[in-house]
Amino acid sequence: MNVQSVPTTPFPDQQPGTAGLRRKVAIFRQPNYLQNFLQAIFDSAGDFHGATVVAGGDGRYFNREALQILAQMAAANGVARLIIGIGGLLSTPAASMLIRQRAALGGFLLTASHNPGGPEGDFGLKFNTASGGQASEAVTADIYQTTRSLSRYLIANIGSVDLDRPGEHRYGSMRVEVIDPVTGYAAMMESLFDFDRIGELLRSDFRMRFDAMHAVTGPYAEEILVRRLGAPAGTVINASPLPDFGGGHPDPNPVDAADLVHIMDGDDAPDFAAASDGDGDRNMILGRGLVVSPGDSLAVLAANATLTPGYRDGLAGVARSMPTSRAVDAVAARLGIPCYETPTGWRFFCNLLEAGLVDLCGEESFGTSSSHAREKDGLWAVLFWLDLQAATGKDVPGLIQAHWREYGRHAFCRHDYFIPDAETGRKIFAGIEGAVGTLVGAQGAGVTVGHADVFSYHDPVDGSISDHQGVRVTLTDDSRIVFRLSGTGTAGATLRIYLERFMPPDGDCSGDAAVLTADLGQAAKDMARLSELAGLDRPTGII
């Protein structure tokens, strides 16, 4: 096997604190760009000599080409076994489970998650460690520093890896194992949920629609929902993964999955619908005339977890990201279990999961999961909701309304303000942080601020501290406004404003969340001075 050491110069655009890179395809295709980032990981994230490594992606444009480069560099850096999903496809939650099951050193996940694909779209790559979860801040800091000083990368001439031929094959000194990742994932789901009663539900007059959004969960959903559980053909739509996701935006939210929302608002709506995103880690749950908010979804799952086989013994604890509604907090208080509030970013849940402190966790951007993996899991959430419907005989609106009667409602809405100039976005957010001390007692748009702070997280497992994780504003009526600058795009900046209004269980909990939180949105826009500083009088998106 011929290994070459190729001279290169560092690139400085990877952000500190991330073990992933998300950029336009055209940027990834620049000479040495992908190679540099891969080599930084090989140099910084552990001893890869003789190791087993997992790899795969969501099938977006450049996925197969990037996997060939990865295989050549893995061989050159001493990897003994590379496990790849057939066709180069591997959902993020399945990859997390596979890393753990095969005792791999880690895994390379080729995905830009919910971002658009195609030649003009986005590509991404991240590294997950042996836990199956995202790399710690210490590891990511090492990777970042290496990207700034890299002078060479290693690559081996092993020929082209056949991604479509299952089985184990040797390429140079490295063995490549091409596997069907769906089978192992389905077996895990069958251990957590009652497939017999879900199958009975799906074979009845119950009707369901699952939108795979031409992304990676299509094959998983077809295998589990249709072939194993007996749902009728056509239950899974947009099931074939496509490099450009069929021209759509593979993000399961009411804006990007508007067609599914429209179906559920129609006279002939099915009983249940759901969608997942590009790499299979997000979910949206819908009932007739209802989109379940991420916070409500996490709370309902936590409140009813003991109805399912995998969680019948109860939960050690729960966790939510700071911007997520506090609905699950009320459930945890009733159950007498801890509820942890973390920054946005799934890696913050990983320590809690590894330490056995929590069993369920979720975040505001339609992500939920449990201790079965170290990533969020879209199809897992869908099966959880199906199992609860089968166990209780209630549909999604029935489960939600029963929950509100028991715990009250945390009406939740997100206002996004896209700011084309990223530097302007950063300055606006810095201004919000700087104004925290003057907000208490402030009045506007009919609301009064009772408390405000810049969120800092103290990890209870390793003692690390993560500062500047968003701004929390609590109003005197216990409503809440949260400001956060998003880091998931590849251009500009998006200021996300999360709005939450609590409605007690003995009151009227009905109404559209966007209407119920409209005054909070106006107050938040004024606090951020968005009209003055960015010329924005209304959100560019409401979710």
NUGU-827638 format. One record per residue (C-alpha): x, y, z; residue number from 0; residue in one letter. Coordinates in steps of 0.02 Angstrom, whole numbers, m for minus. Layout:
residues N
PT u v w num residuo
PT X Y Z NUM A
...
END
This chain:
residues 543
PT u v w num residuo
PT 0 0 0 0 M
PT 76 164 m56 1 N
PT 52 301 75 2 V
PT 87 481 23 3 Q
PT 119 629 135 4 S
PT 47 777 41 5 V
PT 107 952 89 6 P
PT m34 1071 129 7 T
PT m71 1236 213 8 T
PT m197 1256 355 9 P
PT m369 1331 337 10 F
PT m434 1434 482 11 P
PT m623 1431 457 12 D
PT m674 1286 570 13 Q
PT m759 1357 722 14 Q
PT m687 1324 896 15 P
PT m792 1207 1000 16 G
PT m858 1100 857 17 T
PT m799 932 793 18 A
PT m897 962 634 19 G
PT m886 1069 481 20 L
PT m1036 1127 378 21 R
PT m1006 1226 219 22 R
PT m1064 1242 40 23 K
PT m1021 1095 m73 24 V
PT m911 1209 m179 25 A
PT m804 1248 m27 26 I
PT m782 1065 18 27 F
PT m728 1028 m160 28 R
PT m583 1150 m151 29 Q
PT m412 1065 m162 30 P
PT m360 989 6 31 N
PT m507 1065 101 32 Y
PT m591 903 155 33 L
PT m422 817 170 34 Q
PT m360 949 292 35 N
PT m508 930 408 36 F
PT m499 740 404 37 L
PT m314 742 443 38 Q
PT m342 860 588 39 A
PT m462 732 661 40 I
PT m342 587 631 41 F
PT m204 686 717 42 D
PT m307 746 866 43 S
PT m452 630 909 44 A
PT m361 473 966 45 G
PT m244 335 912 46 D
PT m317 269 749 47 F
PT m182 137 719 48 H
PT m267 m32 723 49 G
PT m435 47 763 50 A
PT m611 12 701 51 T
PT m701 164 630 52 V
PT m880 189 570 53 V
PT m925 298 420 54 A
PT m1079 347 321 55 G
PT m1191 491 280 56 G
PT m1362 553 230 57 D
PT m1333 527 43 58 G
PT m1325 709 m4 59 R
PT m1224 771 m152 60 Y
PT m1035 738 m129 61 F
PT m1069 598 m3 62 N
PT m996 456 m107 63 R
PT m847 557 m166 64 E
PT m806 612 11 65 A
PT m817 433 74 66 L
PT m685 379 m53 67 Q
PT m567 514 10 68 I
PT m604 464 189 69 L
PT m567 280 154 70 A
PT m401 322 72 71 Q
PT m350 431 219 72 M
PT m412 307 349 73 A
PT m300 174 272 74 A
PT m152 293 270 75 A
PT m178 336 453 76 N
PT m177 155 509 77 G
PT m362 115 528 78 V
PT m381 m75 530 79 A
PT m568 m88 496 80 R
PT m687 37 416 81 L
PT m873 m2 434 82 I
PT m982 86 305 83 I
PT m1169 85 277 84 G
PT m1217 9 110 85 I
PT m1223 140 m27 86 G
PT m1131 256 92 87 G
PT m1294 284 186 88 L
PT m1302 287 376 89 L
PT m1423 387 483 90 S
PT m1347 485 626 91 T
PT m1437 386 764 92 P
PT m1394 220 680 93 A
PT m1212 274 669 94 A
PT m1212 318 854 95 S
PT m1279 146 900 96 M
PT m1160 58 780 97 L
PT m1008 145 854 98 I
PT m1058 83 1026 99 R
PT m1106 m93 971 100 Q
PT m945 m122 875 101 R
PT m829 m41 1004 102 A
PT m765 78 872 103 A
PT m644 218 909 104 L
PT m770 335 832 105 G
PT m864 377 675 106 G
PT m863 501 532 107 F
PT m1039 562 492 108 L
PT m1056 645 323 109 L
PT m1205 759 339 110 T
PT m1262 939 348 111 A
PT m1415 879 444 112 S
PT m1571 978 393 113 H
PT m1483 1094 271 114 N
PT m1523 1084 83 115 P
PT m1420 972 m30 116 G
PT m1368 966 m212 117 G
PT m1221 1044 m305 118 P
PT m1270 1218 m243 119 E
PT m1319 1157 m70 120 G
PT m1226 1113 88 121 D
PT m1112 972 143 122 F
PT m1047 930 314 123 G
PT m939 812 413 124 L
PT m926 779 599 125 K
PT m834 658 710 126 F
PT m918 559 849 127 N
PT m814 475 983 128 T
PT m817 298 1054 129 A
PT m971 340 1159 130 S
PT m1068 364 998 131 G
PT m1092 546 1043 132 G
PT m1020 708 983 133 Q
PT m842 749 1034 134 A
PT m812 843 1196 135 S
PT m759 1024 1197 136 E
PT m582 970 1243 137 A
PT m570 858 1088 138 V
PT m647 988 976 139 T
PT m524 1118 1040 140 A
PT m380 1002 994 141 D
PT m451 975 820 142 I
PT m473 1161 796 143 Y
PT m294 1199 846 144 Q
PT m230 1064 728 145 T
PT m326 1139 581 146 T
PT m229 1300 611 147 R
PT m56 1221 605 148 S
PT m75 1074 486 149 L
PT 67 1055 360 150 S
PT 28 886 279 151 R
PT m103 752 260 152 Y
PT m84 565 231 153 L
PT m172 471 92 154 I
PT m155 294 25 155 A
PT m179 226 m151 156 N
PT m305 87 m113 157 I
PT m417 106 m264 158 G
PT m603 140 m260 159 S
PT m705 61 m120 160 V
PT m862 m29 m183 161 D
PT m995 50 m73 162 L
PT m1135 m55 m146 163 D
PT m1062 m230 m116 164 R
PT m1108 m298 57 165 P
PT m978 m397 152 166 G
PT m797 m379 206 167 E
PT m662 m335 81 168 H
PT m478 m288 96 169 R
PT m411 m124 28 170 Y
PT m225 m112 57 171 G
PT m195 m156 239 172 S
PT m371 m101 290 173 M
PT m528 m207 295 174 R
PT m687 m122 237 175 V
PT m851 m194 298 176 E
PT m1004 m137 201 177 V
PT m1159 m172 305 178 I
PT m1348 m153 303 179 D
PT m1370 m33 450 180 P
PT m1559 m43 449 181 V
PT m1568 m219 524 182 T
PT m1472 m178 682 183 G
PT m1568 m16 707 184 Y
PT m1735 m104 686 185 A
PT m1686 m235 814 186 A
PT m1647 m98 940 187 M
PT m1817 m16 910 188 M
PT m1903 m184 934 189 E
PT m1820 m201 1104 190 S
PT m1885 m31 1160 191 L
PT m2064 m32 1096 192 F
PT m2207 m156 1088 193 D
PT m2204 m202 903 194 F
PT m2351 m322 923 195 D
PT m2473 m188 981 196 R
PT m2402 m57 861 197 I
PT m2423 m182 719 198 G
PT m2602 m217 773 199 E
PT m2636 m30 770 200 L
PT m2559 m5 598 201 L
PT m2653 m153 525 202 R
PT m2820 m85 588 203 S
PT m2915 60 511 204 D
PT m2785 178 587 205 F
PT m2703 281 450 206 R
PT m2529 354 457 207 M
PT m2414 457 345 208 R
PT m2225 466 368 209 F
PT m2128 591 261 210 D
PT m1946 539 242 211 A
PT m1914 700 142 212 M
PT m1807 603 15 213 H
PT m1678 584 153 214 A
PT m1591 443 244 215 V
PT m1736 378 351 216 T
PT m1835 317 200 217 G
PT m1760 141 200 218 P
PT m1771 130 390 219 Y
PT m1955 181 391 220 A
PT m1999 63 248 221 E
PT m1917 m84 338 222 E
PT m1993 m49 509 223 I
PT m2163 27 473 224 L
PT m2211 m68 317 225 V
PT m2117 m233 316 226 R
PT m2105 m269 502 227 R
PT m2260 m182 572 228 L
PT m2376 m208 424 229 G
PT m2423 m29 381 230 A
PT m2500 m16 206 231 P
PT m2390 23 57 232 A
PT m2386 210 32 233 G
PT m2376 247 218 234 T
PT m2199 311 192 235 V
PT m2187 450 64 236 I
PT m2032 527 m15 237 N
PT m1944 368 39 238 A
PT m1798 365 m84 239 S
PT m1642 460 m25 240 P
PT m1589 584 m159 241 L
PT m1429 688 m171 242 P
PT m1531 849 m176 243 D
PT m1675 786 m67 244 F
PT m1791 807 m214 245 G
PT m1756 993 m218 246 G
PT m1831 1015 m46 247 G
PT m1767 1073 122 248 H
PT m1756 916 230 249 P
PT m1805 998 394 250 D
PT m1958 926 483 251 P
PT m2044 1085 539 252 N
PT m2209 1169 491 253 P
PT m2123 1281 363 254 V
PT m2016 1156 268 255 D
PT m2142 1014 285 256 A
PT m2291 1124 248 257 A
PT m2369 995 131 258 D
PT m2382 871 274 259 L
PT m2459 1003 387 260 V
PT m2585 1041 250 261 H
PT m2631 857 237 262 I
PT m2662 848 424 263 M
PT m2773 1003 417 264 D
PT m2881 928 279 265 G
PT m3050 842 292 266 D
PT m2974 673 246 267 D
PT m2824 685 361 268 A
PT m2747 522 423 269 P
PT m2745 486 609 270 D
PT m2559 519 630 271 F
PT m2415 593 533 272 A
PT m2231 623 559 273 A
PT m2075 678 467 274 A
PT m1887 663 488 275 S
PT m1740 762 421 276 D
PT m1587 739 311 277 G
PT m1485 628 426 278 D
PT m1630 554 525 279 G
PT m1603 635 693 280 D
PT m1749 758 698 281 R
PT m1936 729 701 282 N
PT m2100 819 687 283 M
PT m2257 740 760 284 I
PT m2430 785 696 285 L
PT m2609 740 738 286 G
PT m2765 798 649 287 R
PT m2757 987 649 288 G
PT m2608 989 768 289 L
PT m2419 1004 758 290 V
PT m2342 949 922 291 V
PT m2212 1070 988 292 S
PT m2042 994 1030 293 P
PT m2062 1036 1214 294 G
PT m2235 957 1224 295 D
PT m2171 802 1134 296 S
PT m2031 777 1260 297 L
PT m2150 806 1405 298 A
PT m2282 683 1344 299 V
PT m2150 548 1314 300 L
PT m2078 574 1488 301 A
PT m2249 573 1573 302 A
PT m2300 410 1487 303 N
PT m2132 321 1470 304 A
PT m2177 176 1585 305 T
PT m2310 120 1460 306 L
PT m2171 62 1343 307 T
PT m2059 m93 1367 308 P
PT m1895 1 1356 309 G
PT m1938 124 1494 310 Y
PT m2061 24 1601 311 R
PT m1948 40 1754 312 D
PT m1956 230 1749 313 G
PT m1831 366 1708 314 L
PT m1673 413 1801 315 A
PT m1696 593 1745 316 G
PT m1733 704 1596 317 V
PT m1642 846 1510 318 A
PT m1688 985 1391 319 R
PT m1592 1121 1303 320 S
PT m1613 1293 1379 321 M
PT m1724 1366 1240 322 P
PT m1843 1216 1244 323 T
PT m2005 1247 1337 324 S
PT m2013 1201 1520 325 R
PT m2155 1076 1494 326 A
PT m2043 929 1540 327 V
PT m1990 1019 1700 328 D
PT m2167 1002 1765 329 A
PT m2168 816 1727 330 V
PT m2000 789 1813 331 A
PT m2062 881 1968 332 A
PT m2216 769 1975 333 R
PT m2112 611 1952 334 L
PT m1981 667 2077 335 G
PT m1835 650 1955 336 I
PT m1700 775 1905 337 P
PT m1723 890 1755 338 C
PT m1563 963 1682 339 Y
PT m1557 1122 1578 340 E
PT m1413 1122 1453 341 T
PT m1353 1232 1311 342 P
PT m1411 1194 1135 343 T
PT m1304 1058 1057 344 G
PT m1327 872 1082 345 W
PT m1152 848 1150 346 R
PT m1208 926 1313 347 F
PT m1329 782 1341 348 F
PT m1195 650 1311 349 C
PT m1109 669 1480 350 N
PT m1278 655 1568 351 L
PT m1323 500 1468 352 L
PT m1153 418 1494 353 E
PT m1164 448 1681 354 A
PT m1338 372 1689 355 G
PT m1414 533 1754 356 L
PT m1549 545 1619 357 V
PT m1646 429 1505 358 D
PT m1741 553 1396 359 L
PT m1682 718 1323 360 C
PT m1738 842 1193 361 G
PT m1705 1009 1113 362 E
PT m1805 1149 1036 363 E
PT m1763 1109 854 364 S
PT m1871 953 842 365 F
PT m1744 834 919 366 G
PT m1780 701 1050 367 T
PT m1694 540 1102 368 S
PT m1647 428 1247 369 S
PT m1510 325 1325 370 S
PT m1519 198 1183 371 H
PT m1404 313 1081 372 A
PT m1297 467 1101 373 R
PT m1382 565 962 374 E
PT m1559 624 937 375 K
PT m1666 499 843 376 D
PT m1812 547 732 377 G
PT m1886 376 694 378 L
PT m1868 323 877 379 W
PT m1982 469 926 380 A
PT m2109 418 794 381 V
PT m2115 240 860 382 L
PT m2130 304 1039 383 F
PT m2284 406 989 384 W
PT m2358 257 897 385 L
PT m2332 146 1050 386 D
PT m2417 272 1163 387 L
PT m2567 284 1046 388 Q
PT m2578 94 1040 389 A
PT m2563 79 1230 390 A
PT m2688 215 1277 391 T
PT m2813 213 1135 392 G
PT m2792 402 1121 393 K
PT m2740 492 963 394 D
PT m2611 633 963 395 V
PT m2735 774 1004 396 P
PT m2808 665 1142 397 G
PT m2637 634 1220 398 L
PT m2590 818 1209 399 I
PT m2755 881 1282 400 Q
PT m2746 755 1424 401 A
PT m2569 815 1461 402 H
PT m2622 997 1465 403 W
PT m2765 957 1584 404 R
PT m2641 872 1699 405 E
PT m2490 987 1689 406 Y
PT m2545 1148 1603 407 G
PT m2485 1209 1435 408 R
PT m2321 1291 1389 409 H
PT m2374 1374 1226 410 A
PT m2215 1388 1122 411 F
PT m2163 1477 963 412 C
PT m1998 1520 879 413 R
PT m1965 1680 782 414 H
PT m1814 1676 666 415 D
PT m1732 1835 603 416 Y
PT m1608 1801 463 417 F
PT m1472 1934 455 418 I
PT m1373 1924 291 419 P
PT m1217 2001 365 420 D
PT m1151 1883 498 421 A
PT m1050 2017 584 422 E
PT m1206 2125 606 423 T
PT m1292 1974 682 424 G
PT m1152 1949 806 425 R
PT m1156 2132 856 426 K
PT m1344 2128 883 427 I
PT m1329 1975 994 428 F
PT m1185 2052 1090 429 A
PT m1296 2203 1119 430 G
PT m1433 2092 1190 431 I
PT m1308 2011 1309 432 E
PT m1243 2181 1360 433 G
PT m1418 2246 1399 434 A
PT m1464 2104 1519 435 V
PT m1427 2210 1672 436 G
PT m1549 2345 1618 437 T
PT m1694 2232 1568 438 L
PT m1765 2189 1740 439 V
PT m1920 2293 1770 440 G
PT m1927 2348 1589 441 A
PT m2100 2357 1512 442 Q
PT m2156 2348 1332 443 G
PT m2290 2270 1222 444 A
PT m2392 2236 1380 445 G
PT m2258 2132 1469 446 V
PT m2142 2163 1616 447 T
PT m1972 2083 1639 448 V
PT m1946 1996 1805 449 G
PT m1775 1917 1777 450 H
PT m1641 1912 1641 451 A
PT m1472 1828 1627 452 D
PT m1342 1761 1507 453 V
PT m1352 1572 1522 454 F
PT m1196 1483 1585 455 S
PT m1193 1294 1601 456 Y
PT m1096 1200 1735 457 H
PT m1082 1018 1682 458 D
PT m1124 909 1834 459 P
PT m1018 765 1768 460 V
PT m850 840 1719 461 D
PT m864 1011 1799 462 G
PT m836 1105 1636 463 S
PT m915 1276 1614 464 I
PT m993 1339 1452 465 S
PT m1027 1525 1452 466 D
PT m1128 1637 1336 467 H
PT m1255 1504 1288 468 Q
PT m1401 1621 1258 469 G
PT m1502 1752 1349 470 V
PT m1649 1705 1460 471 R
PT m1785 1832 1499 472 V
PT m1922 1781 1620 473 T
PT m2075 1892 1634 474 L
PT m2177 1929 1789 475 T
PT m2316 1812 1730 476 D
PT m2188 1669 1714 477 D
PT m2186 1682 1524 478 S
PT m2014 1672 1446 479 R
PT m1913 1743 1302 480 I
PT m1748 1666 1249 481 V
PT m1622 1740 1126 482 F
PT m1492 1633 1037 483 R
PT m1382 1659 885 484 L
PT m1393 1503 777 485 S
PT m1237 1417 712 486 G
PT m1313 1290 591 487 T
PT m1315 1392 431 488 G
PT m1176 1415 305 489 T
PT m1207 1599 267 490 A
PT m1263 1751 366 491 G
PT m1330 1737 543 492 A
PT m1499 1691 614 493 T
PT m1559 1765 778 494 L
PT m1679 1639 852 495 R
PT m1806 1705 978 496 I
PT m1902 1574 1078 497 Y
PT m2068 1624 1155 498 L
PT m2155 1528 1294 499 E
PT m2318 1568 1384 500 R
PT m2377 1458 1528 501 F
PT m2563 1422 1540 502 M
PT m2619 1334 1701 503 P
PT m2715 1169 1691 504 P
PT m2872 1241 1769 505 D
PT m2888 1371 1631 506 G
PT m2922 1373 1444 507 D
PT m2767 1295 1363 508 C
PT m2831 1305 1185 509 S
PT m2775 1422 1048 510 G
PT m2641 1442 917 511 D
PT m2468 1458 996 512 A
PT m2415 1593 872 513 A
PT m2562 1701 925 514 V
PT m2542 1664 1109 515 L
PT m2360 1720 1105 516 T
PT m2376 1866 982 517 A
PT m2355 2000 1116 518 D
PT m2197 1913 1178 519 L
PT m2130 1917 1001 520 G
PT m2159 2103 987 521 Q
PT m2076 2134 1154 522 A
PT m1927 2027 1104 523 A
PT m1905 2119 938 524 K
PT m1903 2285 1032 525 D
PT m1777 2220 1161 526 M
PT m1660 2167 1020 527 A
PT m1686 2332 926 528 R
PT m1704 2233 765 529 L
PT m1796 2368 669 530 S
PT m1663 2496 711 531 E
PT m1507 2388 692 532 L
PT m1555 2266 554 533 A
PT m1705 2346 469 534 G
PT m1812 2196 515 535 L
PT m1992 2233 564 536 D
PT m2054 2054 563 537 R
PT m1979 1879 576 538 P
PT m1911 1798 420 539 T
PT m1985 1635 485 540 G
PT m2106 1580 621 541 I
PT m2104 1400 683 542 I
END
